[in-house]
């Protein structure tokens, strides 16, 4: 059996892409794959996928399934985060609690409607006092911090509202 040279191996750079069989490339013989040979035929181009696959070794068969499982795993984690209970980024409706459940805030007025409570809160804001309109189990409440209680009641009385 005769030994073949590397010049006929299409995987070797600079090798004859036609290999030992020159009939496929026409009469011109070897050369680069973009050369046009005599007879108007192009040589067979080098198979670069063979060069890429030989670099992976014996683990090349596992790449596709591992990539698919990885993508599915990322999607599962993203969906679990998006649909988890109690961790929503969307603001929830406020729950009504008793007036004592609002921490440091003190109720200075208990109007009958939310519209009247909003008007009171805006009067307090215009006077430079920080005020909050809170839905309580006893109805709407206008609340301020303890340091502002006296000033808030004075502002509400001067505006014609009944502090409570």
C-alpha positions in Angstrom: 0.0 0.0 0.0 1.4 3.4 -1.0 1.7 6.1 1.6 -0.3 9.2 0.7 1.2 12.6 1.2 -0.4 15.5 3.1 -0.8 17.5 -0.1 -3.8 15.4 -1.1 -5.5 15.7 2.3 -8.2 18.5 2.0 -8.1 19.2 5.8 -4.5 20.3 5.6 -4.0 24.0 4.7 -2.3 24.4 1.3 -3.3 20.9 0.2 -4.8 20.1 -3.1 -8.6 20.2 -2.6 -9.0 17.8 -5.5 -7.0 15.1 -3.8 -5.6 12.3 -5.8 -8.6 12.2 -8.1 -8.1 15.2 -10.5 -11.0 14.4 -12.8 -13.5 16.2 -10.5 -11.5 19.5 -10.7 -11.0 19.6 -14.4 -7.7 19.5 -16.3 -6.0 22.3 -14.4 -5.1 20.4 -11.3 -4.9 21.7 -7.7 -5.1 25.1 -6.2 -7.4 27.0 -3.9 -11.1 26.3 -3.8 -12.0 29.7 -5.3 -9.8 29.2 -8.3 -11.5 28.3 -11.6 -9.6 25.6 -13.5 -9.5 24.7 -17.1 -12.7 23.3 -18.3 -14.7 25.8 -16.2 -15.2 23.5 -13.2 -14.6 24.5 -9.6 -12.7 22.3 -7.3 -14.5 20.6 -4.4 -14.2 23.0 -1.5 -12.7 21.9 1.8 -15.0 20.5 4.4 -14.6 22.8 7.4 -17.2 21.1 9.5 -14.8 18.1 9.8 -12.1 20.4 11.2 -14.5 21.9 13.8 -15.9 18.6 14.9 -12.6 17.0 15.5 -11.7 19.7 18.0 -14.6 18.7 20.3 -13.3 15.2 20.8 -15.7 12.5 22.1 -18.0 15.0 23.9 -19.4 16.5 20.7 -22.5 14.4 20.8 -23.5 15.7 24.2 -23.3 19.4 23.3 -26.8 19.7 21.6 -28.8 18.1 24.4 -26.8 19.9 27.1 -27.5 23.2 25.4 -31.2 22.4 25.1 -31.5 21.4 28.8 -29.6 24.6 29.7 -32.0 26.8 27.8 -35.1 25.0 29.2 -33.6 25.4 32.7 -33.2 29.2 32.3 -36.7 29.5 31.0 -38.1 27.5 33.9 -36.2 29.7 36.4 -37.4 32.8 34.7 -41.1 31.7 34.7 -40.8 30.6 38.4 -39.6 34.0 39.3 -42.2 35.8 37.2 -45.2 33.8 38.6 -44.0 33.4 42.2 -46.6 34.4 44.9 -45.8 37.3 47.2 -42.9 38.7 45.1 -44.7 40.7 42.5 -43.4 44.0 41.2 -46.9 45.2 40.6 -48.4 47.4 43.4 -51.2 45.7 45.2 -54.4 47.3 46.4 -54.0 48.7 49.9 -55.6 46.8 52.7 -57.7 48.6 55.2 -56.6 48.3 58.8 -57.5 49.9 62.0 -56.2 53.5 62.7 -53.8 52.1 65.2 -52.0 49.9 62.6 -50.3 52.8 60.9 -47.2 53.0 63.0 -46.1 56.5 63.9 -48.9 58.2 62.0 -51.7 59.8 64.0 -55.2 60.4 62.8 -56.1 64.1 62.7 -59.4 63.8 60.7 -62.0 61.2 59.9 -64.0 62.5 57.0 -67.0 60.7 55.6 -65.8 60.3 52.0 -62.4 59.9 50.3 -63.0 63.0 48.3 -63.4 65.1 51.4 -60.3 63.3 52.9 -58.2 64.2 49.8 -59.2 67.9 50.0 -58.1 67.9 53.7 -54.8 66.2 52.8 -54.1 68.8 50.1 -54.8 71.6 52.5 -52.2 70.1 54.9 -49.7 69.6 52.0 -50.2 73.2 50.9 -49.4 74.3 54.5 -46.1 72.4 54.3 -47.2 69.4 56.5 -46.7 65.8 55.4 -50.1 64.1 55.4 -51.4 60.7 54.3 -54.8 59.5 53.3 -55.3 56.0 54.6 -58.2 53.6 54.1 -59.0 52.3 57.6 -61.7 49.9 58.7 -63.5 52.9 60.2 -63.5 54.8 56.9 -60.9 57.2 55.4 -58.5 58.9 57.7 -56.1 61.8 57.3 -52.9 61.0 59.2 -49.8 63.0 60.1 -46.7 62.5 62.1 -46.9 63.1 65.9 -44.8 66.3 65.7 -47.3 67.9 63.2 -50.6 67.0 65.0 -51.2 70.5 66.6 -50.3 72.4 63.4 -52.5 70.0 61.3 -55.5 70.5 63.4 -55.0 74.3 63.3 -54.7 74.3 59.5 -57.8 72.1 59.1 -59.9 74.4 61.4 -58.8 77.5 59.5 -59.8 75.8 56.2 -63.3 75.1 57.6 -62.8 71.4 58.2 -63.7 69.5 61.3 -60.6 67.7 62.7 -61.5 64.6 64.5 
